[in-house]
């Protein structure tokens, strides 16, 4: 059974907010606090770095191919919250992600 953090507000990099996420393998899930809608789940070998790529430049780093997702998150940033689950391996994170995707509907599938 994975151990999830509590839901936390997604930090705003413009106000030097701090993202608290695993530096190693992990799973993340985002939702819109105002509507309760699940937005995305994902994994990363470095979960914190992967999550920081969810926002468009210059707010985020890294690359994402889905500009609609990144723009939505930027526009709704004050309503976005996240939770994470640290994993021992990327394979463990992928297994948890598959279970999440099988039981829930997310606004963004990738």
TORKE-354534 format. One record per atom (N, C-alpha, C): x, y, z; residue in one letter; residue number from 1. Coordinates in steps of 0.001 Angstrom, whole numbers, plus 500000, padded with zeros to 6 digits. Atoms other than C-alpha are relative to their C-alpha. Layout:
<atoms>
<atom><east>X</east><north>Y</north><up>Z</up><residu>a</residu><num>NUM</num></atom>
...
</atoms>
This chain:
<atoms>
<atom><east>500850</east><north>498813</north><up>500000</up><residu>x</residu><num>1</num></atom>
<atom><east>500000</east><north>500000</north><up>500000</up><residu>x</residu><num>1</num></atom>
<atom><east>500893</east><north>501247</north><up>500000</up><residu>x</residu><num>1</num></atom>
<atom><east>499152</east><north>498802</north><up>500050</up><residu>x</residu><num>2</num></atom>
<atom><east>501622</east><north>503295</north><up>498937</up><residu>x</residu><num>2</num></atom>
<atom><east>499634</east><north>501000</north><up>501105</up><residu>x</residu><num>2</num></atom>
<atom><east>500209</east><north>498953</north><up>499004</up><residu>x</residu><num>3</num></atom>
<atom><east>502047</east><north>506081</north><up>501462</up><residu>x</residu><num>3</num></atom>
<atom><east>500039</east><north>501357</north><up>499305</up><residu>x</residu><num>3</num></atom>
<atom><east>500127</east><north>498695</north><up>500654</up><residu>x</residu><num>4</num></atom>
<atom><east>500836</east><north>509418</north><up>500115</up><residu>x</residu><num>4</num></atom>
<atom><east>500168</east><north>501127</north><up>501005</up><residu>x</residu><num>4</num></atom>
<atom><east>499968</east><north>498790</north><up>499184</up><residu>x</residu><num>5</num></atom>
<atom><east>501580</east><north>512858</north><up>501470</up><residu>x</residu><num>5</num></atom>
<atom><east>498584</east><north>500570</north><up>500046</up><residu>x</residu><num>5</num></atom>
<atom><east>501286</east><north>499291</north><up>500058</up><residu>x</residu><num>6</num></atom>
<atom><east>498620</east><north>515054</north><up>502372</up><residu>x</residu><num>6</num></atom>
<atom><east>499977</east><north>500903</north><up>498754</up><residu>x</residu><num>6</num></atom>
<atom><east>500110</east><north>499040</north><up>501103</up><residu>x</residu><num>7</num></atom>
<atom><east>497298</east><north>517335</north><up>499613</up><residu>x</residu><num>7</num></atom>
<atom><east>500600</east><north>501322</north><up>500451</up><residu>x</residu><num>7</num></atom>
<atom><east>499328</east><north>498729</north><up>499710</up><residu>x</residu><num>8</num></atom>
<atom><east>499367</east><north>520541</north><up>499465</up><residu>x</residu><num>8</num></atom>
<atom><east>499751</east><north>500967</north><up>498853</up><residu>x</residu><num>8</num></atom>
<atom><east>500112</east><north>499023</north><up>501097</up><residu>x</residu><num>9</num></atom>
<atom><east>498991</east><north>523781</north><up>497505</up><residu>x</residu><num>9</num></atom>
<atom><east>501237</east><north>499913</north><up>499104</up><residu>x</residu><num>9</num></atom>
<atom><east>498861</east><north>500006</north><up>500919</up><residu>x</residu><num>10</num></atom>
<atom><east>501158</east><north>523718</north><up>494370</up><residu>x</residu><num>10</num></atom>
<atom><east>500703</east><north>501347</north><up>500142</up><residu>x</residu><num>10</num></atom>
<atom><east>499292</east><north>498737</north><up>499748</up><residu>x</residu><num>11</num></atom>
<atom><east>503875</east><north>526326</north><up>494967</up><residu>x</residu><num>11</num></atom>
<atom><east>500074</east><north>500892</north><up>498761</up><residu>x</residu><num>11</num></atom>
<atom><east>499864</east><north>499021</north><up>501076</up><residu>x</residu><num>12</num></atom>
<atom><east>504026</east><north>529476</north><up>492890</up><residu>x</residu><num>12</num></atom>
<atom><east>501452</east><north>500446</north><up>499943</up><residu>x</residu><num>12</num></atom>
<atom><east>498589</east><north>499615</north><up>500075</up><residu>x</residu><num>13</num></atom>
<atom><east>507609</east><north>529996</north><up>491681</up><residu>x</residu><num>13</num></atom>
<atom><east>500207</east><north>501509</north><up>499986</up><residu>x</residu><num>13</num></atom>
<atom><east>499865</east><north>498535</north><up>500005</up><residu>x</residu><num>14</num></atom>
<atom><east>506930</east><north>533731</north><up>491284</up><residu>x</residu><num>14</num></atom>
<atom><east>500119</east><north>500552</north><up>501405</up><residu>x</residu><num>14</num></atom>
<atom><east>499882</east><north>499578</north><up>498604</up><residu>x</residu><num>15</num></atom>
<atom><east>506678</east><north>533963</north><up>495089</up><residu>x</residu><num>15</num></atom>
<atom><east>500982</east><north>499109</north><up>500761</up><residu>x</residu><num>15</num></atom>
<atom><east>498965</east><north>500878</north><up>499453</up><residu>x</residu><num>16</num></atom>
<atom><east>509533</east><north>531505</north><up>495639</up><residu>x</residu><num>16</num></atom>
<atom><east>499422</east><north>498856</north><up>500837</up><residu>x</residu><num>16</num></atom>
<atom><east>500599</east><north>501157</north><up>499335</up><residu>x</residu><num>17</num></atom>
<atom><east>507203</east><north>528702</north><up>496714</up><residu>x</residu><num>17</num></atom>
<atom><east>500886</east><north>498786</north><up>499863</up><residu>x</residu><num>17</num></atom>
<atom><east>499144</east><north>501176</north><up>499968</up><residu>x</residu><num>18</num></atom>
<atom><east>508844</east><north>525412</north><up>497558</up><residu>x</residu><num>18</num></atom>
<atom><east>499167</east><north>498751</north><up>499729</up><residu>x</residu><num>18</num></atom>
<atom><east>500625</east><north>501264</north><up>500347</up><residu>x</residu><num>19</num></atom>
<atom><east>507829</east><north>522113</north><up>495982</up><residu>x</residu><num>19</num></atom>
<atom><east>500601</east><north>498912</north><up>500884</up><residu>x</residu><num>19</num></atom>
<atom><east>499541</east><north>501086</north><up>499148</up><residu>x</residu><num>20</num></atom>
<atom><east>508059</east><north>519238</north><up>498446</up><residu>x</residu><num>20</num></atom>
<atom><east>499638</east><north>498684</north><up>499326</up><residu>x</residu><num>20</num></atom>
<atom><east>500231</east><north>501231</north><up>500753</up><residu>x</residu><num>21</num></atom>
<atom><east>508466</east><north>516055</north><up>496423</up><residu>x</residu><num>21</num></atom>
<atom><east>501260</east><north>499148</north><up>500045</up><residu>x</residu><num>21</num></atom>
<atom><east>498825</east><north>500877</north><up>499976</up><residu>x</residu><num>22</num></atom>
<atom><east>510748</east><north>513017</north><up>496249</up><residu>x</residu><num>22</num></atom>
<atom><east>501061</east><north>500418</north><up>498971</up><residu>x</residu><num>22</num></atom>
<atom><east>498896</east><north>499734</north><up>500920</up><residu>x</residu><num>23</num></atom>
<atom><east>514166</east><north>513661</north><up>494717</up><residu>x</residu><num>23</num></atom>
<atom><east>500354</east><north>498757</north><up>499205</up><residu>x</residu><num>23</num></atom>
<atom><east>499811</east><north>501265</north><up>500713</up><residu>x</residu><num>24</num></atom>
<atom><east>514178</east><north>510039</north><up>493617</up><residu>x</residu><num>24</num></atom>
<atom><east>498685</east><north>499575</north><up>499365</up><residu>x</residu><num>24</num></atom>
<atom><east>501217</east><north>500495</north><up>500650</up><residu>x</residu><num>25</num></atom>
<atom><east>511486</east><north>507822</north><up>492086</up><residu>x</residu><num>25</num></atom>
<atom><east>498747</east><north>500308</north><up>500815</up><residu>x</residu><num>25</num></atom>
<atom><east>501257</east><north>499732</north><up>499313</up><residu>x</residu><num>26</num></atom>
<atom><east>507916</east><north>508715</north><up>492884</up><residu>x</residu><num>26</num></atom>
<atom><east>498860</east><north>500226</north><up>499040</up><residu>x</residu><num>26</num></atom>
<atom><east>501245</east><north>499763</north><up>500721</up><residu>x</residu><num>27</num></atom>
<atom><east>504355</east><north>509302</north><up>491790</up><residu>x</residu><num>27</num></atom>
<atom><east>499423</east><north>501312</north><up>500511</up><residu>x</residu><num>27</num></atom>
<atom><east>500686</east><north>498770</north><up>499586</up><residu>x</residu><num>28</num></atom>
<atom><east>502468</east><north>512599</north><up>491827</up><residu>x</residu><num>28</num></atom>
<atom><east>498594</east><north>500010</north><up>499425</up><residu>x</residu><num>28</num></atom>
<atom><east>501373</east><north>499837</north><up>500446</up><residu>x</residu><num>29</num></atom>
<atom><east>498828</east><north>513520</north><up>491475</up><residu>x</residu><num>29</num></atom>
<atom><east>499611</east><north>501444</north><up>500281</up><residu>x</residu><num>29</num></atom>
<atom><east>500451</east><north>498619</north><up>499850</up><residu>x</residu><num>30</num></atom>
<atom><east>497343</east><north>516989</north><up>490936</up><residu>x</residu><num>30</num></atom>
<atom><east>498493</east><north>500059</north><up>499848</up><residu>x</residu><num>30</num></atom>
<atom><east>501430</east><north>499757</north><up>500147</up><residu>x</residu><num>31</num></atom>
<atom><east>493800</east><north>518220</north><up>491365</up><residu>x</residu><num>31</num></atom>
<atom><east>499725</east><north>501492</north><up>500146</up><residu>x</residu><num>31</num></atom>
<atom><east>500464</east><north>498625</north><up>499859</up><residu>x</residu><num>32</num></atom>
<atom><east>491900</east><north>521470</north><up>491166</up><residu>x</residu><num>32</num></atom>
<atom><east>499234</east><north>500079</north><up>501318</up><residu>x</residu><num>32</num></atom>
<atom><east>500599</east><north>499883</north><up>498669</up><residu>x</residu><num>33</num></atom>
<atom><east>491052</east><north>522416</north><up>494760</up><residu>x</residu><num>33</num></atom>
<atom><east>498594</east><north>500581</north><up>499928</up><residu>x</residu><num>33</num></atom>
<atom><east>501302</east><north>499330</north><up>500088</up><residu>x</residu><num>34</num></atom>
<atom><east>488111</east><north>524605</north><up>493692</up><residu>x</residu><num>34</num></atom>
<atom><east>498905</east><north>499066</north><up>499484</up><residu>x</residu><num>34</num></atom>
<atom><east>501006</east><north>500869</north><up>500608</up><residu>x</residu><num>35</num></atom>
<atom><east>486365</east><north>521910</north><up>491647</up><residu>x</residu><num>35</num></atom>
<atom><east>500089</east><north>498547</north><up>500465</up><residu>x</residu><num>35</num></atom>
<atom><east>499779</east><north>501383</north><up>499610</up><residu>x</residu><num>36</num></atom>
<atom><east>487822</east><north>518687</north><up>493059</up><residu>x</residu><num>36</num></atom>
<atom><east>500409</east><north>499104</north><up>498844</up><residu>x</residu><num>36</num></atom>
<atom><east>499661</east><north>500793</north><up>501177</up><residu>x</residu><num>37</num></atom>
<atom><east>488645</east><north>517549</north><up>489523</up><residu>x</residu><num>37</num></atom>
<atom><east>501453</east><north>499542</north><up>500046</up><residu>x</residu><num>37</num></atom>
<atom><east>498645</east><north>500522</north><up>500137</up><residu>x</residu><num>38</num></atom>
<atom><east>491665</east><north>515271</north><up>489216</up><residu>x</residu><num>38</num></atom>
<atom><east>500545</east><north>500467</north><up>498661</up><residu>x</residu><num>38</num></atom>
<atom><east>499425</east><north>499424</north><up>501211</up><residu>x</residu><num>39</num></atom>
<atom><east>494027</east><north>516796</north><up>486662</up><residu>x</residu><num>39</num></atom>
<atom><east>500990</east><north>499084</north><up>499312</up><residu>x</residu><num>39</num></atom>
<atom><east>498938</east><north>500804</north><up>500597</up><residu>x</residu><num>40</num></atom>
<atom><east>496992</east><north>514517</north><up>486137</up><residu>x</residu><num>40</num></atom>
<atom><east>500651</east><north>499147</north><up>501071</up><residu>x</residu><num>40</num></atom>
<atom><east>499093</east><north>500760</north><up>499148</up><residu>x</residu><num>41</num></atom>
<atom><east>499050</east><north>511763</north><up>487643</up><residu>x</residu><num>41</num></atom>
<atom><east>501205</east><north>499672</north><up>499135</up><residu>x</residu><num>41</num></atom>
<atom><east>498799</east><north>500291</north><up>500747</up><residu>x</residu><num>42</num></atom>
<atom><east>502575</east><north>510949</north><up>486668</up><residu>x</residu><num>42</num></atom>
<atom><east>501083</east><north>499449</north><up>500891</up><residu>x</residu><num>42</num></atom>
<atom><east>498862</east><north>500558</north><up>499278</up><residu>x</residu><num>43</num></atom>
<atom><east>505883</east><north>509460</north><up>487651</up><residu>x</residu><num>43</num></atom>
<atom><east>501271</east><north>500687</north><up>499532</up><residu>x</residu><num>43</num></atom>
<atom><east>498697</east><north>499503</north><up>500397</up><residu>x</residu><num>44</num></atom>
<atom><east>509490</east><north>510474</north><up>487561</up><residu>x</residu><num>44</num></atom>
<atom><east>501094</east><north>499268</north><up>500734</up><residu>x</residu><num>44</num></atom>
<atom><east>498826</east><north>500555</north><up>499340</up><residu>x</residu><num>45</num></atom>
<atom><east>512881</east><north>508999</north><up>488288</up><residu>x</residu><num>45</num></atom>
<atom><east>500488</east><north>500993</north><up>501052</up><residu>x</residu><num>45</num></atom>
<atom><east>499826</east><north>498912</north><up>499045</up><residu>x</residu><num>46</num></atom>
<atom><east>513342</east><north>512364</north><up>490026</up><residu>x</residu><num>46</num></atom>
<atom><east>498657</east><north>500720</north><up>500001</up><residu>x</residu><num>46</num></atom>
<atom><east>501383</east><north>499520</north><up>499987</up><residu>x</residu><num>47</num></atom>
<atom><east>509758</east><north>513176</north><up>490944</up><residu>x</residu><num>47</num></atom>
<atom><east>499929</east><north>501530</north><up>500087</up><residu>x</residu><num>47</num></atom>
<atom><east>500022</east><north>498550</north><up>499833</up><residu>x</residu><num>48</num></atom>
<atom><east>510492</east><north>516757</north><up>492037</up><residu>x</residu><num>48</num></atom>
<atom><east>500333</east><north>500714</north><up>498688</up><residu>x</residu><num>48</num></atom>
<atom><east>499623</east><north>499379</north><up>501270</up><residu>x</residu><num>49</num></atom>
<atom><east>512218</east><north>517619</north><up>488757</up><residu>x</residu><num>49</num></atom>
<atom><east>498894</east><north>499832</north><up>498965</up><residu>x</residu><num>49</num></atom>
<atom><east>501081</east><north>500237</north><up>500971</up><residu>x</residu><num>50</num></atom>
<atom><east>509432</east><north>516032</north><up>486717</up><residu>x</residu><num>50</num></atom>
<atom><east>498816</east><north>500908</north><up>500279</up><residu>x</residu><num>50</num></atom>
<atom><east>501123</east><north>499126</north><up>499658</up><residu>x</residu><num>51</num></atom>
<atom><east>506789</east><north>517992</north><up>488605</up><residu>x</residu><num>51</num></atom>
<atom><east>500295</east><north>501451</north><up>499653</up><residu>x</residu><num>51</num></atom>
<atom><east>499671</east><north>498603</north><up>500303</up><residu>x</residu><num>52</num></atom>
<atom><east>508663</east><north>521254</north><up>488068</up><residu>x</residu><num>52</num></atom>
<atom><east>499856</east><north>500302</north><up>498518</up><residu>x</residu><num>52</num></atom>
<atom><east>500197</east><north>499776</north><up>501438</up><residu>x</residu><num>53</num></atom>
<atom><east>508244</east><north>520751</north><up>484328</up><residu>x</residu><num>53</num></atom>
<atom><east>498528</east><north>500146</north><up>499638</up><residu>x</residu><num>53</num></atom>
<atom><east>501433</east><north>499870</north><up>500282</up><residu>x</residu><num>54</num></atom>
<atom><east>504452</east><north>520973</north><up>484667</up><residu>x</residu><num>54</num></atom>
<atom><east>499592</east><north>501433</north><up>499646</up><residu>x</residu><num>54</num></atom>
<atom><east>500307</east><north>498604</north><up>500311</up><residu>x</residu><num>55</num></atom>
<atom><east>504519</east><north>524768</north><up>484429</up><residu>x</residu><num>55</num></atom>
<atom><east>500780</east><north>500457</north><up>498775</up><residu>x</residu><num>55</num></atom>
<atom><east>499289</east><north>499516</north><up>501185</up><residu>x</residu><num>56</num></atom>
<atom><east>505426</east><north>526605</north><up>481220</up><residu>x</residu><num>56</num></atom>
<atom><east>501152</east><north>500927</north><up>500375</up><residu>x</residu><num>56</num></atom>
<atom><east>498890</east><north>499054</north><up>499806</up><residu>x</residu><num>57</num></atom>
<atom><east>508661</east><north>528592</north><up>480897</up><residu>x</residu><num>57</num></atom>
<atom><east>499417</east><north>501416</north><up>500041</up><residu>x</residu><num>57</num></atom>
<atom><east>498801</east><north>500134</north><up>499189</up><residu>x</residu><num>58</num></atom>
<atom><east>509817</east><north>530732</north><up>482524</up><residu>x</residu><num>58</num></atom>
<atom><east>499719</east><north>499483</north><up>501417</up><residu>x</residu><num>58</num></atom>
<atom><east>500330</east><north>500456</north><up>498649</up><residu>x</residu><num>59</num></atom>
<atom><east>507969</east><north>529360</north><up>485592</up><residu>x</residu><num>59</num></atom>
<atom><east>500505</east><north>498599</north><up>500284</up><residu>x</residu><num>59</num></atom>
<atom><east>499577</east><north>501386</north><up>499822</up><residu>x</residu><num>60</num></atom>
<atom><east>508834</east><north>525696</north><up>485065</up><residu>x</residu><num>60</num></atom>
<atom><east>501298</east><north>499732</north><up>499277</up><residu>x</residu><num>60</num></atom>
<atom><east>498786</east><north>500388</north><up>500700</up><residu>x</residu><num>61</num></atom>
<atom><east>511855</east><north>523836</north><up>483853</up><residu>x</residu><num>61</num></atom>
<atom><east>499738</east><north>498671</north><up>499310</up><residu>x</residu><num>61</num></atom>
<atom><east>500185</east><north>501250</north><up>500722</up><residu>x</residu><num>62</num></atom>
<atom><east>512318</east><north>520862</north><up>481602</up><residu>x</residu><num>62</num></atom>
<atom><east>499077</east><north>500197</north><up>498811</up><residu>x</residu><num>62</num></atom>
<atom><east>500832</east><north>499928</north><up>501193</up><residu>x</residu><num>63</num></atom>
<atom><east>510158</east><north>520027</north><up>478641</up><residu>x</residu><num>63</num></atom>
<atom><east>498746</east><north>499154</north><up>500160</up><residu>x</residu><num>63</num></atom>
<atom><east>501265</east><north>500719</north><up>500094</up><residu>x</residu><num>64</num></atom>
<atom><east>506589</east><north>518916</north><up>478105</up><residu>x</residu><num>64</num></atom>
<atom><east>499452</east><north>500283</north><up>498615</up><residu>x</residu><num>64</num></atom>
<atom><east>500564</east><north>499816</north><up>501329</up><residu>x</residu><num>65</num></atom>
<atom><east>504814</east><north>518403</north><up>474792</up><residu>x</residu><num>65</num></atom>
<atom><east>498562</east><north>500494</north><up>500009</up><residu>x</residu><num>65</num></atom>
<atom><east>501394</east><north>499634</north><up>499916</up><residu>x</residu><num>66</num></atom>
<atom><east>501372</east><north>519398</north><up>476067</up><residu>x</residu><num>66</num></atom>
<atom><east>499852</east><north>501436</north><up>500512</up><residu>x</residu><num>66</num></atom>
<atom><east>500102</east><north>498601</north><up>499586</up><residu>x</residu><num>67</num></atom>
<atom><east>501082</east><north>523189</north><up>476089</up><residu>x</residu><num>67</num></atom>
<atom><east>498644</east><north>500302</north><up>500630</up><residu>x</residu><num>67</num></atom>
<atom><east>501314</east><north>499776</north><up>499381</up><residu>x</residu><num>68</num></atom>
<atom><east>497340</east><north>523015</north><up>476931</up><residu>x</residu><num>68</num></atom>
<atom><east>500050</east><north>499696</north><up>501492</up><residu>x</residu><num>68</num></atom>
<atom><east>499880</east><north>500389</north><up>498590</up><residu>x</residu><num>69</num></atom>
<atom><east>498158</east><north>521228</north><up>480192</up><residu>x</residu><num>69</num></atom>
<atom><east>500808</east><north>501039</north><up>500770</up><residu>x</residu><num>69</num></atom>
<atom><east>499130</east><north>499040</north><up>499316</up><residu>x</residu><num>70</num></atom>
<atom><east>500955</east><north>523617</north><up>481112</up><residu>x</residu><num>70</num></atom>
<atom><east>499326</east><north>501359</north><up>500152</up><residu>x</residu><num>70</num></atom>
<atom><east>500708</east><north>498717</north><up>499920</up><residu>x</residu><num>71</num></atom>
<atom><east>498867</east><north>526702</north><up>480306</up><residu>x</residu><num>71</num></atom>
<atom><east>498853</east><north>499947</north><up>500997</up><residu>x</residu><num>71</num></atom>
<atom><east>501083</east><north>500157</north><up>499029</up><residu>x</residu><num>72</num></atom>
<atom><east>495905</east><north>525368</north><up>482305</up><residu>x</residu><num>72</num></atom>
<atom><east>500557</east><north>500100</north><up>501415</up><residu>x</residu><num>72</num></atom>
<atom><east>499421</east><north>499976</north><up>498659</up><residu>x</residu><num>73</num></atom>
<atom><east>498126</east><north>524773</north><up>485335</up><residu>x</residu><num>73</num></atom>
<atom><east>500473</east><north>501400</north><up>500370</up><residu>x</residu><num>73</num></atom>
<atom><east>499565</east><north>498626</north><up>499709</up><residu>x</residu><num>74</num></atom>
<atom><east>499625</east><north>528267</north><up>485044</up><residu>x</residu><num>74</num></atom>
<atom><east>498810</east><north>500881</north><up>500337</up><residu>x</residu><num>74</num></atom>
<atom><east>501191</east><north>499166</north><up>499759</up><residu>x</residu><num>75</num></atom>
<atom><east>496174</east><north>529881</north><up>484821</up><residu>x</residu><num>75</num></atom>
<atom><east>499303</east><north>499656</north><up>501316</up><residu>x</residu><num>75</num></atom>
<atom><east>500715</east><north>500467</north><up>498809</up><residu>x</residu><num>76</num></atom>
<atom><east>494763</east><north>527812</north><up>487691</up><residu>x</residu><num>76</num></atom>
<atom><east>500924</east><north>499788</north><up>501203</up><residu>x</residu><num>76</num></atom>
<atom><east>498991</east><north>500323</north><up>499002</up><residu>x</residu><num>77</num></atom>
<atom><east>497906</east><north>527772</north><up>489833</up><residu>x</residu><num>77</num></atom>
<atom><east>499505</east><north>500189</north><up>501438</up><residu>x</residu><num>77</num></atom>
<atom><east>500460</east><north>499770</north><up>498624</up><residu>x</residu><num>78</num></atom>
<atom><east>496195</east><north>529226</north><up>492912</up><residu>x</residu><num>78</num></atom>
<atom><east>499015</east><north>498933</north><up>500467</up><residu>x</residu><num>78</num></atom>
<atom><east>500951</east><north>501057</north><up>499655</up><residu>x</residu><num>79</num></atom>
<atom><east>493676</east><north>526360</north><up>492793</up><residu>x</residu><num>79</num></atom>
<atom><east>500587</east><north>498593</north><up>499919</up><residu>x</residu><num>79</num></atom>
<atom><east>499405</east><north>501318</north><up>500203</up><residu>x</residu><num>80</num></atom>
<atom><east>496116</east><north>523517</north><up>492125</up><residu>x</residu><num>80</num></atom>
<atom><east>500611</east><north>499501</north><up>501305</up><residu>x</residu><num>80</num></atom>
<atom><east>499337</east><north>500645</north><up>498879</up><residu>x</residu><num>81</num></atom>
<atom><east>497108</east><north>521108</north><up>494853</up><residu>x</residu><num>81</num></atom>
<atom><east>500533</east><north>498650</north><up>499545</up><residu>x</residu><num>81</num></atom>
<atom><east>499328</east><north>501237</north><up>500404</up><residu>x</residu><num>82</num></atom>
<atom><east>499278</east><north>518014</north><up>494733</up><residu>x</residu><num>82</num></atom>
<atom><east>500266</east><north>499119</north><up>501206</up><residu>x</residu><num>82</num></atom>
<atom><east>499501</east><north>500937</north><up>499003</up><residu>x</residu><num>83</num></atom>
<atom><east>500287</east><north>514932</north><up>496630</up><residu>x</residu><num>83</num></atom>
<atom><east>501009</east><north>499092</north><up>499306</up><residu>x</residu><num>83</num></atom>
<atom><east>498968</east><north>500853</north><up>500573</up><residu>x</residu><num>84</num></atom>
<atom><east>503218</east><north>512593</north><up>496147</up><residu>x</residu><num>84</num></atom>
<atom><east>500138</east><north>498718</north><up>500815</up><residu>x</residu><num>84</num></atom>
<atom><east>499705</east><north>501283</north><up>499368</up><residu>x</residu><num>85</num></atom>
<atom><east>504285</east><north>509073</north><up>496964</up><residu>x</residu><num>85</num></atom>
<atom><east>501418</east><north>499608</north><up>499589</up><residu>x</residu><num>85</num></atom>
<atom><east>498625</east><north>500422</north><up>500287</up><residu>x</residu><num>86</num></atom>
<atom><east>507982</east><north>508187</north><up>497225</up><residu>x</residu><num>86</num></atom>
<atom><east>500028</east><north>498497</north><up>499746</up><residu>x</residu><num>86</num></atom>
<atom><east>499884</east><north>501415</north><up>500363</up><residu>x</residu><num>87</num></atom>
<atom><east>508964</east><north>504847</north><up>495676</up><residu>x</residu><num>87</num></atom>
<atom><east>501460</east><north>499579</north><up>500038</up><residu>x</residu><num>87</num></atom>
<atom><east>498634</east><north>500524</north><up>499999</up><residu>x</residu><num>88</num></atom>
<atom><east>512007</east><north>502604</north><up>495817</up><residu>x</residu><num>88</num></atom>
<atom><east>500577</east><north>499963</north><up>498588</up><residu>x</residu><num>88</num></atom>
<atom><east>499536</east><north>500107</north><up>501384</up><residu>x</residu><num>89</num></atom>
<atom><east>512177</east><north>502201</north><up>492031</up><residu>x</residu><num>89</num></atom>
<atom><east>499008</east><north>500664</north><up>499063</up><residu>x</residu><num>89</num></atom>
<atom><east>500898</east><north>499448</north><up>501016</up><residu>x</residu><num>90</num></atom>
<atom><east>510747</east><north>503692</north><up>488864</up><residu>x</residu><num>90</num></atom>
<atom><east>498924</east><north>498979</north><up>499633</up><residu>x</residu><num>90</num></atom>
<atom><east>500978</east><north>501053</north><up>500302</up><residu>x</residu><num>91</num></atom>
<atom><east>509042</east><north>500345</north><up>488220</up><residu>x</residu><num>91</num></atom>
<atom><east>498872</east><north>499991</north><up>501028</up><residu>x</residu><num>91</num></atom>
<atom><east>501032</east><north>499923</north><up>498961</up><residu>x</residu><num>92</num></atom>
<atom><east>507222</east><north>500608</north><up>491552</up><residu>x</residu><num>92</num></atom>
<atom><east>499089</east><north>501213</north><up>499747</up><residu>x</residu><num>92</num></atom>
<atom><east>500788</east><north>498803</north><up>500298</up><residu>x</residu><num>93</num></atom>
<atom><east>506121</east><north>504146</north><up>490645</up><residu>x</residu><num>93</num></atom>
<atom><east>499073</east><north>499745</north><up>498809</up><residu>x</residu><num>93</num></atom>
<atom><east>500814</east><north>500287</north><up>501186</up><residu>x</residu><num>94</num></atom>
<atom><east>504889</east><north>502939</north><up>487244</up><residu>x</residu><num>94</num></atom>
<atom><east>498818</east><north>499101</north><up>500346</up><residu>x</residu><num>94</num></atom>
<atom><east>501091</east><north>500887</north><up>499592</up><residu>x</residu><num>95</num></atom>
<atom><east>502815</east><north>500196</north><up>488890</up><residu>x</residu><num>95</num></atom>
<atom><east>498910</east><north>500780</north><up>500737</up><residu>x</residu><num>95</num></atom>
<atom><east>500971</east><north>499174</north><up>499287</up><residu>x</residu><num>96</num></atom>
<atom><east>501150</east><north>502730</north><up>491204</up><residu>x</residu><num>96</num></atom>
<atom><east>499256</east><north>500898</north><up>499018</up><residu>x</residu><num>96</num></atom>
<atom><east>500634</east><north>499146</north><up>501004</up><residu>x</residu><num>97</num></atom>
<atom><east>500506</east><north>505065</north><up>488257</up><residu>x</residu><num>97</num></atom>
<atom><east>498953</east><north>499213</north><up>499206</up><residu>x</residu><num>97</num></atom>
<atom><east>500964</east><north>500826</north><up>500744</up><residu>x</residu><num>98</num></atom>
<atom><east>498819</east><north>502234</north><up>486315</up><residu>x</residu><num>98</num></atom>
<atom><east>498718</east><north>499779</north><up>500801</up><residu>x</residu><num>98</num></atom>
<atom><east>501170</east><north>500193</north><up>499145</up><residu>x</residu><num>99</num></atom>
<atom><east>496497</east><north>501573</north><up>489265</up><residu>x</residu><num>99</num></atom>
<atom><east>499168</east><north>501276</north><up>500083</up><residu>x</residu><num>99</num></atom>
<atom><east>500728</east><north>498728</north><up>499956</up><residu>x</residu><num>100</num></atom>
<atom><east>495597</east><north>505270</north><up>489509</up><residu>x</residu><num>100</num></atom>
<atom><east>499232</east><north>500232</north><up>498704</up><residu>x</residu><num>100</num></atom>
<atom><east>500629</east><north>499770</north><up>501299</up><residu>x</residu><num>101</num></atom>
<atom><east>494861</east><north>505501</north><up>485796</up><residu>x</residu><num>101</num></atom>
<atom><east>498839</east><north>499041</north><up>499753</up><residu>x</residu><num>101</num></atom>
<atom><east>501062</east><north>500983</north><up>500185</up><residu>x</residu><num>102</num></atom>
<atom><east>492685</east><north>502380</north><up>485959</up><residu>x</residu><num>102</num></atom>
<atom><east>498749</east><north>500338</north><up>500809</up><residu>x</residu><num>102</num></atom>
<atom><east>501152</east><north>499756</north><up>499135</up><residu>x</residu><num>103</num></atom>
<atom><east>490465</east><north>503704</north><up>488732</up><residu>x</residu><num>103</num></atom>
<atom><east>499462</east><north>501426</north><up>499961</up><residu>x</residu><num>103</num></atom>
<atom><east>500429</east><north>498596</north><up>499984</up><residu>x</residu><num>104</num></atom>
<atom><east>490198</east><north>507461</north><up>488088</up><residu>x</residu><num>104</num></atom>
<atom><east>500057</east><north>500599</north><up>498594</up><residu>x</residu><num>104</num></atom>
<atom><east>499973</east><north>499242</north><up>501244</up><residu>x</residu><num>105</num></atom>
<atom><east>489537</east><north>509887</north><up>485277</up><residu>x</residu><num>105</num></atom>
<atom><east>500703</east><north>501328</north><up>500260</up><residu>x</residu><num>105</num></atom>
<atom><east>499210</east><north>498774</north><up>499874</up><residu>x</residu><num>106</num></atom>
<atom><east>492002</east><north>512739</north><up>484821</up><residu>x</residu><num>106</num></atom>
<atom><east>499697</east><north>500913</north><up>498822</up><residu>x</residu><num>106</num></atom>
<atom><east>500218</east><north>499029</north><up>501069</up><residu>x</residu><num>107</num></atom>
<atom><east>491541</east><north>515903</north><up>482815</up><residu>x</residu><num>107</num></atom>
<atom><east>501043</east><north>499848</north><up>498901</up><residu>x</residu><num>107</num></atom>
<atom><east>498893</east><north>500167</north><up>500941</up><residu>x</residu><num>108</num></atom>
<atom><east>494940</east><north>515355</north><up>481181</up><residu>x</residu><num>108</num></atom>
<atom><east>500524</east><north>498582</north><up>500123</up><residu>x</residu><num>108</num></atom>
<atom><east>499602</east><north>501405</north><up>499966</up><residu>x</residu><num>109</num></atom>
<atom><east>495936</east><north>511821</north><up>480241</up><residu>x</residu><num>109</num></atom>
<atom><east>501503</east><north>499792</north><up>499934</up><residu>x</residu><num>109</num></atom>
<atom><east>498545</east><north>500173</north><up>500106</up><residu>x</residu><num>110</num></atom>
<atom><east>499647</east><north>512450</north><up>479673</up><residu>x</residu><num>110</num></atom>
<atom><east>500715</east><north>501104</north><up>500725</up><residu>x</residu><num>110</num></atom>
</atoms>
